[in-house]
Amino acid sequence: MAAPSIEDTFVARLFLGLLVIAAMFAGGGALAQVLLALGVPFGDWIGAGVGALAVFLGFAVLYNRLFEAPETA
C-alpha cells in the first residue's frame, strides 16, 4: 500500500499541518466576528471553536477523498 506523495517527506507534512492550522485560525476568526456582529453571547468563543472544527473536519474529509489508499485483497 503506497502512501500519498504528500506524506513522503517530513517538510511536506510539516508545511501541510501548518497550513491547516492557519486555515483553522482564519475560519474560526471569521465565524467569531460574524457571531459577535450578530450579538450572540460568547460569540467569539463559540465562533472560534466551531469555525476551527469545521475547517478541520472539512480538510479531513477532503484529504481522505483525494488520497484514498488503494484497498488490498
Protein Blocks (a to p, Z undefined) as FASTA:
>chain_A
ZZdfklmpmklmmmmmmmmmmmmmmmmmmmmmmmmmnopahklmmmmmmmmmmmmmmmmm
mmmmmmcccddZZ
